[in-house]
């Protein structure tokens, strides 16, 4: 351990955890191939318009 403020005593800082979750979510959204039809029934693609 090299003095990282992110992890201390095996406990993850809530802010770090949130940042990591947001990064993962963004990666998923960026890698998702946008298909507003059958593949996207759960609203997994942020670029689709769900109003119609």
C-alpha positions as protocol buffer text, in pm:
chain_id: "A"
residue {
  index: 1
  type: UNK
  ca { x: 0 y: 0 z: 0 }
}
residue {
  index: 2
  type: UNK
  ca { x: 149 y: 327 z: -106 }
}
residue {
  index: 3
  type: UNK
  ca { x: -46 y: 579 z: 97 }
}
residue {
  index: 4
  type: UNK
  ca { x: -353 y: 574 z: -120 }
}
residue {
  index: 5
  type: UNK
  ca { x: -640 y: 775 z: 25 }
}
residue {
  index: 6
  type: UNK
  ca { x: -889 y: 572 z: -175 }
}
residue {
  index: 7
  type: UNK
  ca { x: -859 y: 260 z: 36 }
}
residue {
  index: 8
  type: UNK
  ca { x: -787 y: 248 z: 407 }
}
residue {
  index: 9
  type: UNK
  ca { x: -826 y: -63 z: 624 }
}
residue {
  index: 10
  type: UNK
  ca { x: -1009 y: -230 z: 339 }
}
residue {
  index: 11
  type: UNK
  ca { x: -1293 y: 21 z: 359 }
}
residue {
  index: 12
  type: UNK
  ca { x: -1375 y: 201 z: 38 }
}
residue {
  index: 13
  type: UNK
  ca { x: -1448 y: 572 z: 59 }
}
residue {
  index: 14
  type: UNK
  ca { x: -1812 y: 636 z: -45 }
}
residue {
  index: 15
  type: UNK
  ca { x: -1699 y: 906 z: -288 }
}
residue {
  index: 16
  type: UNK
  ca { x: -1451 y: 670 z: -447 }
}
residue {
  index: 17
  type: UNK
  ca { x: -1718 y: 403 z: -469 }
}
residue {
  index: 18
  type: UNK
  ca { x: -1959 y: 646 z: -634 }
}
residue {
  index: 19
  type: UNK
  ca { x: -1694 y: 766 z: -878 }
}
residue {
  index: 20
  type: UNK
  ca { x: -1616 y: 406 z: -972 }
}
residue {
  index: 21
  type: UNK
  ca { x: -1985 y: 323 z: -1021 }
}
residue {
  index: 22
  type: UNK
  ca { x: -2035 y: 630 z: -1240 }
}
residue {
  index: 23
  type: UNK
  ca { x: -1731 y: 539 z: -1449 }
}
residue {
  index: 24
  type: UNK
  ca { x: -1858 y: 184 z: -1498 }
}
residue {
  index: 25
  type: UNK
  ca { x: -2204 y: 311 z: -1590 }
}
residue {
  index: 26
  type: UNK
  ca { x: -2055 y: 552 z: -1844 }
}
residue {
  index: 27
  type: UNK
  ca { x: -1844 y: 275 z: -1998 }
}
residue {
  index: 28
  type: UNK
  ca { x: -2150 y: 55 z: -2033 }
}
residue {
  index: 29
  type: UNK
  ca { x: -2348 y: 334 z: -2196 }
}
residue {
  index: 30
  type: UNK
  ca { x: -2066 y: 417 z: -2436 }
}
residue {
  index: 31
  type: UNK
  ca { x: -2013 y: 56 z: -2537 }
}
residue {
  index: 32
  type: UNK
  ca { x: -2384 y: -12 z: -2580 }
}
residue {
  index: 33
  type: UNK
  ca { x: -2491 y: -40 z: -2940 }
}
residue {
  index: 34
  type: UNK
  ca { x: -2800 y: 173 z: -2956 }
}
residue {
  index: 35
  type: UNK
  ca { x: -3097 y: -24 z: -3073 }
}
residue {
  index: 36
  type: UNK
  ca { x: -3421 y: 139 z: -2967 }
}
residue {
  index: 37
  type: UNK
  ca { x: -3613 y: -178 z: -3045 }
}
residue {
  index: 38
  type: UNK
  ca { x: -3613 y: -521 z: -2887 }
}
residue {
  index: 39
  type: UNK
  ca { x: -3263 y: -501 z: -2739 }
}
residue {
  index: 40
  type: UNK
  ca { x: -3351 y: -188 z: -2550 }
}
residue {
  index: 41
  type: UNK
  ca { x: -3668 y: -291 z: -2368 }
}
residue {
  index: 42
  type: UNK
  ca { x: -3516 y: -208 z: -2028 }
}
residue {
  index: 43
  type: UNK
  ca { x: -3412 y: 145 z: -2123 }
}
residue {
  index: 44
  type: UNK
  ca { x: -3045 y: 52 z: -2137 }
}
residue {
  index: 45
  type: UNK
  ca { x: -2962 y: 303 z: -2407 }
}
residue {
  index: 46
  type: UNK
  ca { x: -2967 y: 667 z: -2293 }
}
residue {
  index: 47
  type: UNK
  ca { x: -2976 y: 799 z: -2650 }
}
residue {
  index: 48
  type: UNK
  ca { x: -3317 y: 654 z: -2728 }
}
residue {
  index: 49
  type: UNK
  ca { x: -3638 y: 853 z: -2708 }
}
residue {
  index: 50
  type: UNK
  ca { x: -3882 y: 661 z: -2492 }
}
residue {
  index: 51
  type: UNK
  ca { x: -4178 y: 892 z: -2541 }
}
residue {
  index: 52
  type: UNK
  ca { x: -4310 y: 745 z: -2863 }
}
